[in-house]
Amino acid sequence: MSNERLRRLKHFAGLFAVAVVVGNLPSSQVAAQSPQQEVRQPTNTAVRCTRLGQTREVAGRTQDCIRKGGRNIWVTRPATKSGTGNQTTSSSTTTTIASTQQIVVWMNDGKGGWMTNGKPPPCPTIDWRLPIDDLGLVTAVMDPGQVRGGNYKGHGGFHMTTSDVVVRSPLDGYIVGAAAYLERQMNNPNSPAEIQYIMDIQHPCGFMVRFDHLKELSPEIAKALASLKVREDTQGAMLNPPVPVTRGQVIATKIGHLEYSINRSFDFGAYDVRAVQPNRRTRDQLLAFGPDGQLGMYAICWFDLFGSANASVLRNLPRPGTEAAQGSDICR
């Protein structure tokens, strides 16, 4: 698959283990990932708290009450740089977009599990819709739950006849994280750089979808993500507050690469992060792949989300390259 050529540098799967935004998202996971730069609480403060979501001010710093290790504890929010809207934790840079109210967000804890910044609501019966309007434009489908390019891919994707594809949100939710990054042809640093977008949309109950290789965003989404800095890597930003989207809302209008190659494809993955999902590989086998494998433990077979007729079409479409012989670890 052609758009795997630069995935060696991509670590967006671990974004939510290290990138924390002031406001809705607690800072406890930063310490788990970067103990050398742990955000310490002011001295002479009580560790325990009583109600999740509480906030307080101690020594000029804001603390949040979160659930961790079987108890409610106070954690101190990271300091922000005045006037920049950015903060740096370890090697990650996080873009802050003005905070208003708390929305439950699920975050990778960096150890194969997930944590939230509040009590998640129960999951409703979700009316999933396809992220594209016409399966007739699909030339091949990438299976979710495969090793591709030496990395574990919990996501799959679509190869299309054209780059001009309307991509829609398959469910109601929030864009909780995103990145804008430059991608070049592998082993050719002088090739033209193309901007690509990756984003995670979550339903607060624990479902998540991830898009990658979006070329042009819809005007509404582009405006909402205007604060993202275009980077040379895929280090993303957690959005605070998250950007609300509705089922069927247009997310992007163009996909893939157009400049250094003709690659009319984009990635799509679906996840249920409430619990580890069935997978042909063991937990240890998946964890051996690092952040990609950690995320892959929660991948679900999205073929079956969109009704039996669409599932039949998706399962019978061609697979690119040698991927058909490998099959999927999660789609049976």
Helices and strands as residue ranges (DSSP letters): G 2-4, G 7-9, G 12-14, H 15-18, H 28-33, G 35-37, E 55-58, E 61-68, E 71-76, E 86-89, E 92-95, E 106-108, E 114-116, G 135-137, E 138-142, E 146-148, E 151-153, E 156-160, E 167-168, E 173-183, E 194-202, E 207-217, H 219-224, E 230-231, E 237-245, E 250-255, E 265-272, H 283-287, H 291-296, G 302-306, H 308-316, H 323-326
